[in-house]
Amino acid sequence: MRFGIAVYPGSNCDYDTYHVIRDILKEEVSFIDYRETNIKDFDCIIIPGGFSFGDYLRPGALASHTPLTNAVKDFAKKGGLVIGICNGFQVLTESHLLPGALMPNIHGKFVCKHQYIKVENNETPFTNKCEKGQVLKIPIAHHDGNYFVDEETLKKMEDNGQIIVRYCDKDGNISEKSNPNGSIKNIAGVCNEEKNVFGLMPHPERAAESILGTEDGLFILKSILNSI
Ligand SMILES: NC(=O)CC[C@H](N)C(=O)O
């Protein structure tokens, strides 16, 4: 499988992601510069974490107007697989490839820690290796992870199985106590209607080797391999 990793000025999880795809999953992977537009040979585009364009004007806002992101929009419309991790999730909402928005964390602080998330829908290209209800331990590291979406859209997303993962505690309980950033309904990751575009705040690429304390990110990354 051929993965392409989007690189904007300020991306900083691009190399971690590259390492995991190449050295752990042993799949083909290359970086794609934000000025590039030819991405037709990839099977999956990964928009990695970081601070694209310094998070001005809002995280992901400037990256959403680059030649590469415009090409990703076409790629996604044709059914190509796209996963946005953390800043990548922000790029996808700013690009309107995913509904909703990521606002500053409710407590105003950058949050960096291991977090439990619960798989709500395992019938997607990104979660098919997970059990429904499975609890994954995956790190988060963000300032703007407070997911918001209007009530009407939220209802449609819930009915259509687009809420993919929610923040929870280690036993899978979803409550305000297990919500690290104020996200509506503890939402940690969502898909588009067609399920080929996925955005999530936690970092699966930082949870792919036992030396890092958890390999649970592999459930997500291996699901992608399983879907093509
Ligand atoms: N780790 C990241 O991708 C950080 C995302 C973004 N810059 C934020 O702080 O919200």
The ligand as an SDF file (V2000), in Angstrom:
LIG
                    3D

 10  9  0  0  0  0  0  0  0  0999 V2000
    0.0120   17.8620   17.9700 N   0  0  0  0  0  0  0  0  0  0  0  0
   -0.6340   18.6340   17.1480 C   0  0  0  0  0  0  0  0  0  0  0  0
   -0.8900   18.2870   15.9950 O   0  0  0  0  0  0  0  0  0  0  0  0
   -1.0060   20.0100   17.6540 C   0  0  0  0  0  0  0  0  0  0  0  0
   -2.2030   20.5400   16.9080 C   0  0  0  0  0  0  0  0  0  0  0  0
   -2.4210   22.0300   17.0610 C   0  0  0  0  0  0  0  0  0  0  0  0
   -1.3010   22.7870   16.6550 N   0  0  0  0  0  0  0  0  0  0  0  0
   -2.9150   22.3210   18.4600 C   0  0  0  0  0  0  0  0  0  0  0  0
   -2.1380   22.6550   19.3270 O   0  0  0  0  0  0  0  0  0  0  0  0
   -4.1010   22.1930   18.6990 O   0  0  0  0  0  0  0  0  0  0  0  0
  1  2  1  0
  2  3  2  0
  2  4  1  0
  4  5  1  0
  5  6  1  0
  6  7  1  0
  6  8  1  0
  8  9  2  0
  8 10  1  0
M  END
$$$$
